[in-house]
Amino acid sequence: MMNKITFLPVACAVAAVLSGCMGDSAVPPEQIKAPATEPANHTLASANRFITPLYENGTASSGVLGTLEAGEEDYYYVEVDYFDTGDHEFRLTGLTDDLDMTVTDWDGMEYTSAGSGTGDEVVTSVSTSGLGFFSDKKRIVVKISGKSATSTSRFRLEMRTTD
């Protein structure tokens, strides 16, 4: 009987510590879902971030879906570091109107797509091969704009990386 009494407070203390590992309650956190509409990203300061691609067999890709309304510009950015080194290609696909894409690297070098009409817009020459292991993250900005003030289109913005 003595062992049970001594053991009970220790068991309660262990259970209290273990339940504290889950925070204030034992309920797992709610999954965060994307908003139903894209957050405003019409200036460089409000640019939406998209993630760097994950590698598989020497190539990787990631992307976002968006809509450009007439008279607007949309901005996106991606941060890269040593582990993202390679040659990066940015593609704007699925267009229903004539859009343009400009990619600006961390040094201010601008690359402009040369597509026309509803064909894909592509920028292929952004390289991060020279980033060192101790380099800070570098930001690449993508601006999407209409060819005219009335251009409006849905789009898919993709970033592909090769070694």
Protein Blocks (a to p, Z undefined) as FASTA:
>chain_A
ZZmmmmmmmmmmmmmmmmmmnojbfcdcddddddfbdcdffbfklpccddddddeehiac
ddddddddehiacdddddddfklgccdddddehiabdcddddddfkopacddfbehjbdc
ddfkbcfklpcfklccdddddddddfbfkbccdddddddddZZ
